[in-house]
């Protein structure tokens, strides 16, 4: 049970995500909607850093409500089971930027940094909470594999958001939760 709680906290740190971080110009929600795989992630969250080497790729299904809220449904492999998380972010007023919280004392800023909609997306999050700020950057892929060039591009973005390569994990593929991803 303690390990599960630690993994849940690590996931929450991953979903945390400030400085002036760019947002995809003219972000198109209908093109972004659908299934993505988290191929790589970096974060300065202490719980994430402790558990990152045991993490596996997860699946994110993004959709948008009629009022423009971003709904993210995650299926995350945890030990011998699949954990589901449902997150909701509200538009911030700028296309491609969203805010949300999981607790009253927490604030999250989520930004769609860059995407081509058909193969990859880079997502930034900053979480402000009573424990201080935590930053994350995620590489989402429509297919699970990221090219070496795309991984290099992702790595080059890390210092621009205050992260370092030792905070990065390239998540190994798994089919552990593939039937639960819809």
ChimeraX attribute file (.defattr): number of C-alpha atoms within 10 A of each C-alpha:
attribute: neighborCount
match mode: 1-to-1
recipient: residues
	/A:1	6
	/A:2	7
	/A:3	11
	/A:4	13
	/A:5	10
	/A:6	15
	/A:7	24
	/A:8	18
	/A:9	17
	/A:10	22
	/A:11	21
	/A:12	17
	/A:13	23
	/A:14	27
	/A:15	24
	/A:16	28
	/A:17	26
	/A:18	13
	/A:19	8
	/A:20	7
	/A:21	12
	/A:22	13
	/A:23	20
	/A:24	18
	/A:25	13
	/A:26	9
	/A:27	18
	/A:28	13
	/A:29	17
	/A:30	11
	/A:31	11
	/A:32	20
	/A:33	16
	/A:34	16
	/A:35	19
	/A:36	24
	/A:37	25
	/A:38	28
	/A:39	25
	/A:40	24
	/A:41	26
	/A:42	26
	/A:43	33
	/A:44	22
	/A:45	23
	/A:46	14
	/A:47	18
	/A:48	26
	/A:49	18
	/A:50	13
	/A:51	15
	/A:52	22
	/A:53	13
	/A:54	12
	/A:55	20
	/A:56	20
	/A:57	23
	/A:58	27
	/A:59	26
	/A:60	25
	/A:61	18
	/A:62	19
	/A:63	19
	/A:64	18
	/A:65	10
	/A:66	7
	/A:67	8
	/A:68	14
	/A:69	18
	/A:70	23
	/A:71	18
	/A:72	20
	/A:73	19
	/A:74	25
	/A:75	23
	/A:76	26
	/A:77	21
	/A:78	20
	/A:79	13
	/A:80	8
	/A:81	11
	/A:82	17
	/A:83	17
	/A:84	16
	/A:85	13
	/A:86	11
	/A:87	14
	/A:88	18
	/A:89	19
	/A:90	19
	/A:91	16
	/A:92	15
	/A:93	9
	/A:94	12
	/A:95	17
	/A:96	22
	/A:97	23
	/A:98	21
	/A:99	20
	/A:100	20
	/A:101	18
	/A:102	11
	/A:103	8
	/A:104	7
	/A:105	10
	/A:106	16
	/A:107	19
	/A:108	22
	/A:109	22
	/A:110	26
	/A:111	24
	/A:112	22
	/A:113	20
	/A:114	18
	/A:115	21
	/A:116	11
	/A:117	17
	/A:118	12
	/A:119	14
	/A:120	22
	/A:121	22
	/A:122	22
	/A:123	23
	/A:124	27
	/A:125	28
	/A:126	25
	/A:127	27
	/A:128	19
	/A:129	16
	/A:130	9
	/A:131	9
	/A:132	9
	/A:133	17
	/A:134	21
	/A:135	24
	/A:136	27
	/A:137	29
	/A:138	26
	/A:139	24
	/A:140	26
	/A:141	23
	/A:142	19
	/A:143	14
	/A:144	20
	/A:145	18
	/A:146	19
	/A:147	8
	/A:148	9
	/A:149	9
	/A:150	13
	/A:151	15
	/A:152	11
	/A:153	11
	/A:154	19
	/A:155	20
	/A:156	12
	/A:157	14
	/A:158	20
	/A:159	10
	/A:160	12
	/A:161	18
	/A:162	12
	/A:163	18
	/A:164	16
	/A:165	12
	/A:166	10
	/A:167	18
	/A:168	23
	/A:169	20
	/A:170	18
	/A:171	20
	/A:172	16
	/A:173	15
	/A:174	12
	/A:175	11
	/A:176	17
	/A:177	20
	/A:178	14
	/A:179	9
	/A:180	14
	/A:181	18
	/A:182	13
